[in-house]
Amino acid sequence: MERAPAGTGDGGAGDPFLPVLLRYGETALKSGATRRRFELSLVSCAKALLALAGIRNRAAKRGGRLFVETPDLEKACAVLSRVFGLVSVSRVTRVEFSDLSDLSARCAALVGSPAPGSFAVRAKRSAPYPFDSMDAGREIGAAISERFPSARVDLGDPDLEVFVEIRGGGEALVSTEVIAGPGGIPWGSEGKAVFIFDGTREAVLASWLMMRRGASPTFLYAGATDAQSLAFAAHEFSRIRGYVPRKRIRFFVSQGDDPFAEAADLAKVDGCHAIVSSERAAPPVFSRILSRGGSFGLPVFRPLTFSTEKDLSDLSARVLLPEIPSFSIAPSGRKLGRWEILEARGDG
């Protein structure tokens, strides 16, 4: 019998909510209390991004694995692949089996037509059985070959990969796709930082890199505030909007000539513990760049230091999302202390 992982609903026949497996990387290396905190943060961010996209969902955890269940698998997987801290996501089928022969037949039945030109089985046994992972991979592969005689086994670069995680209690999780995530650690898990944002592509990439390392941003806008400049900043920021699990995004307008001093002041007001800058430096001026901001009693992170134009181009191609045409950044008419507030609108 095949059914979805147990969650807040029964996951059985007629249940429109189907499971997506969330795989994390660095979170698995954390100690017990930190790992639990990171897992809660991952689920919270996943649910927030899905809610922003208007996708119904519910969270589930079974046997140490995190799932999100949703009736819209394709759209949900696209959104979940933007959750910081996740290395990959997969649509999965939970299979119950009696023995290895039964498991092999059920896995082969899940491989849809047309026949793949080549395939590989990636089996992993995480509970004791009278067979090991290699036995399982071999038997499942044989069952697939029997169903599709023209398909050849290719462990190096197959057209199709079948992932089988064999768990205790006669249960396996089977998937035929793995969608890469951004990796890193959960958004906001390392606290708040003031991001000096001037509306450039470099500021967008620096923001992405630091959010990937667990920073929750308070944006200090250090660019021009005329309509054309704000439109350009909105265009650039919209390329990472889909990674931010926050409905409301605000930018505090810098009032002076020294954004580092303003960032330090804003950090005190908004409870931030670091400053993020998109500055880059060639080696001869590195010491000068490092010294800036050091007198404010806060660490200053510059994730683009020493990045070349090719580095930035490659990172842009890998992480930036399509532009949101309706996205804008405009005055809100509100202030926090001395800072005027700009507000993002039209998330698409």
C-alpha positions in Angstrom: 0.0 0.0 0.0 1.2 3.5 -0.8 0.2 6.6 1.2 1.5 9.9 2.2 3.6 10.4 5.3 1.5 10.8 8.4 0.9 14.5 9.2 -1.9 16.6 10.4 -4.3 14.6 8.2 -4.6 10.9 7.3 -2.6 11.2 4.1 -4.7 8.4 2.7 -6.9 7.9 -0.4 -8.8 11.0 -1.3 -6.5 13.3 0.6 -5.4 16.0 -1.8 -2.3 16.8 0.3 0.7 15.0 -1.0 4.2 15.0 0.5 7.4 16.8 -0.4 10.5 15.7 1.4 12.8 18.5 2.8 16.5 17.6 3.0 18.8 19.8 5.0 22.6 19.7 5.2 24.3 21.7 7.9 21.4 21.5 10.3 22.0 17.8 10.6 25.5 18.6 12.1 24.1 20.7 15.0 23.7 19.6 18.6 20.2 18.4 19.7 18.8 21.7 21.0 20.2 23.8 18.1 19.1 21.2 15.6 15.5 21.3 16.9 15.6 25.1 16.7 16.9 25.0 13.1 14.3 22.5 12.1 11.5 24.6 13.5 13.0 27.6 11.6 13.1 25.6 8.4 9.5 24.6 8.7 8.5 28.1 9.6 10.3 29.6 6.6 8.9 26.9 4.3 5.4 27.5 5.4 5.8 31.3 5.1 7.1 31.2 1.6 4.3 28.8 0.5 1.7 31.1 2.2 3.1 34.1 0.3 2.7 32.1 -2.9 -0.9 31.3 -2.0 -0.2 27.5 -1.7 -2.0 25.5 0.9 0.3 23.4 3.0 0.8 21.6 6.3 4.0 20.4 7.9 4.8 16.9 9.0 7.7 15.1 10.7 8.2 11.4 10.6 11.2 9.4 11.7 13.5 12.4 11.8 12.5 13.6 8.3 10.7 16.8 7.5 7.9 17.0 5.0 5.5 19.6 3.7 2.2 18.3 2.4 0.4 20.3 -0.3 -2.2 19.8 -3.0 0.0 21.7 -5.5 3.2 19.7 -5.8 4.8 21.4 -8.8 4.4 24.9 -7.6 5.3 24.0 -4.0 8.6 22.3 -5.0 9.6 25.5 -6.9 8.9 27.6 -3.9 10.5 25.2 -1.4 13.7 25.1 -3.5 14.2 28.7 -2.3 14.2 27.9 1.4 17.6 28.7 2.9 18.9 25.7 4.8 17.5 23.1 2.4 19.9 21.3 0.1 17.1 19.7 -1.9 13.4 18.8 -2.0 11.7 15.9 -3.6 8.1 14.7 -4.3 8.0 11.3 -2.6 5.8 8.3 -2.3 5.8 6.3 0.9 5.8 2.6 0.2 5.1 -0.2 2.6 6.7 -3.6 1.7 6.9 -7.1 3.1 10.3 -8.1 1.7 12.9 -7.0 -0.8 11.1 -8.6 -3.7 8.0 -6.7 -2.8 9.9 -3.5 -2.4 11.6 -4.0 -5.8 8.3 -4.5 -7.6 6.7 -1.5 -6.0 9.6 0.7 -6.9 9.6 -0.4 -10.5 5.9 0.3 -10.7 6.6 3.9 -9.7 8.8 4.5 -12.7 6.5 6.0 -15.3 6.5 5.6 -19.1 8.1 6.2 -21.5 11.1 4.0 -20.7 14.2 5.9 -19.7 17.3 5.5 -21.9 19.3 4.9 -18.8 18.8 4.8 -15.1 20.5 4.4 -11.7 19.1 3.3 -8.4 20.4 5.1 -5.3 19.3 3.0 -2.4 20.0 3.7 1.3 19.1 1.4 4.1 18.7 3.2 7.5 17.3 0.3 9.5 18.3 -3.4 10.0 17.0 -5.8 7.3 18.3 -9.1 6.0 19.7 -7.2 3.0 22.0 -4.2 2.7 21.8 -1.1 0.5 23.8 -2.7 -2.3 21.4 -5.7 -2.4 18.4 -3.3 -2.5 19.9 -1.3 -5.3 20.7 -4.4 -7.3 17.3 -6.0 -6.9 15.3 -2.8 -7.5 17.5 -2.2 -10.6 16.7 -5.7 -11.9 13.0 -5.1 -11.4 13.2 -1.8 -13.4 15.2 -3.6 -16.2 12.5 -6.3 -16.3 9.8 -3.7 -16.8 11.8 -1.6 -19.3 14.2 -4.1 -21.1 15.6 -1.3 -23.4 16.7 0.8 -20.4 20.4 0.4 -19.5 22.0 0.9 -16.1 24.3 4.0 -16.0 25.6 4.9 -12.5 27.6 7.9 -13.8 25.2 10.0 -15.8 21.8 8.4 -16.0 18.7 9.8 -17.6 16.7 8.8 -14.5 17.7 8.4 -10.9 15.5 6.4 -8.5 16.1 7.4 -4.9 15.0 4.8 -2.3 15.4 5.4 1.4 14.6 2.2 3.3 13.4 2.9 6.8 12.3 0.7 9.7 8.9 -1.0 9.9 8.7 -2.1 6.3 8.6 1.4 4.9 10.5 3.1 2.1 10.5 6.6 0.7 10.8 6.6 -3.1 11.4 9.6 -5.4 12.6 10.0 -9.0 13.6 13.7 -8.8 15.8 15.8 -6.6 15.4 19.6 -6.9 18.4 21.5 -5.5 17.9 24.1 -2.8 20.2 27.0 -1.8 21.8 25.2 1.2 23.2 27.1 4.0 21.4 27.5 7.3 17.8 28.7 8.0 16.9 32.3 7.4 17.0 34.3 10.6 18.6 31.5 12.7 21.7 33.7 13.4 19.9 36.9 14.3 19.4 40.3 12.8 21.9 42.4 10.8 21.7 45.8 9.1 22.2 45.3 5.4 23.5 48.4 3.6 21.5 48.3 0.4 22.2 50.8 -2.4 20.1 49.1 -5.0 22.9 47.6 -7.1 23.4 44.0 -8.2 26.3 43.7 -5.8 24.0 44.6 -2.8 21.5 42.1 -4.0 24.1 39.3 -4.1 25.6 40.3 -0.8 22.1 40.2 0.8 21.5 36.7 -0.7 24.8 35.3 0.6 24.3 36.6 4.2 20.6 35.5 4.3 21.9 32.1 3.3 24.1 32.2 6.4 21.2 32.8 8.7 21.0 36.6 8.9 17.6 38.3 9.1 17.9 41.6 7.3 17.1 45.1 8.3 17.7 47.1 5.1 19.3 50.5 5.2 18.7 52.0 1.8 21.8 54.0 0.8 20.9 54.9 -2.8 19.2 57.8 -4.5 15.4 58.2 -3.8 14.3 59.7 -7.1 11.7 57.6 -9.0 14.1 56.2 -11.5 16.6 55.1 -8.9 13.9 53.4 -6.8 12.6 51.7 -9.9 16.1 50.3 -10.6 16.5 49.2 -7.0 13.1 47.5 -7.1 14.1 45.7 -10.3 17.2 44.4 -8.7 15.7 43.4 -5.4 12.8 41.6 -7.0 15.3 39.0 -8.2 15.7 37.7 -4.6 12.3 38.6 -3.3 11.2 35.0 -3.6 13.8 33.9 -1.0 12.5 36.2 1.8 9.9 34.6 4.0 8.5 37.9 5.1 5.3 39.5 3.9 6.4 43.0 4.7 9.7 44.3 3.5 10.9 47.8 4.6 13.9 49.9 3.7 15.1 52.6 6.1 16.5 55.6 4.1 20.0 56.6 5.0 20.2 60.3 6.0 23.9 61.0 5.9 27.2 60.5 4.1 28.5 57.6 6.2 26.2 54.5 5.8 28.3 52.6 8.3 27.7 55.1 11.1 24.0 55.1 10.2 23.9 51.3 10.1 25.4 51.2 13.6 22.8 53.6 14.9 20.0 51.7 13.2 21.3 48.5 14.6 20.9 49.9 18.2 17.3 50.9 17.4 16.3 47.7 15.7 18.2 45.1 17.8 20.7 44.1 15.1 24.1 42.6 15.9 26.1 43.1 12.8 26.4 45.2 9.6 26.5 43.7 6.1 28.2 45.6 3.2 28.5 44.8 -0.5 32.0 46.4 -0.7 34.6 44.6 -2.8 38.3 45.2 -2.5 41.5 44.4 -4.4 44.4 43.2 -2.1 46.2 46.6 -1.9 43.2 48.3 -0.3 41.9 45.4 1.7 43.3 46.7 5.0 41.6 50.1 4.5 38.2 48.4 3.6 38.5 46.1 6.7 39.0 49.1 9.0 35.7 50.8 7.9 33.0 50.1 10.4 35.3 48.6 13.0 34.9 51.5 15.4 31.2 51.0 15.9 31.4 47.9 18.1 29.7 45.6 15.6 31.1 43.0 13.2 31.0 44.0 9.6 30.6 41.3 7.0 31.6 41.8 3.4 30.7 38.5 1.6 31.8 39.8 -1.8 35.4 40.7 -0.8 37.8 39.6 -3.5 34.9 38.5 -5.8 35.7 39.0 -9.5 33.2 40.0 -12.2 33.1 36.4 -13.3 32.3 35.3 -9.7 29.4 37.8 -9.6 28.2 36.7 -13.0 28.2 33.0 -12.1 26.5 33.7 -8.7 23.8 35.8 -10.5 23.1 33.1 -13.0 22.8 30.5 -10.2 20.6 32.2 -7.7 18.7 35.2 -9.1 15.0 34.6 -9.9 13.0 36.2 -12.7 12.1 39.8 -12.3 8.7 40.6 -10.7 7.4 43.3 -13.1 4.9 44.6 -10.6 7.4 44.9 -7.7 8.1 48.4 -6.5 9.8 50.3 -3.7 8.1 53.5 -2.7 7.8 55.9 0.3 5.4 54.6 3.0 4.8 58.0 4.6 6.1 56.6 7.9 9.3 56.9 9.9 11.3 55.1 12.6 13.2 57.7 14.6 15.0 59.8 12.0 14.7 57.3 9.2 12.0 57.5 6.5 10.6 54.1 5.6 10.4 52.8 2.0 8.1 49.8 1.5 8.1 47.0 -1.0 4.9 46.5 -2.9 3.4 44.3 -5.6 5.0 40.9 -5.0 3.5 39.5 -8.1 
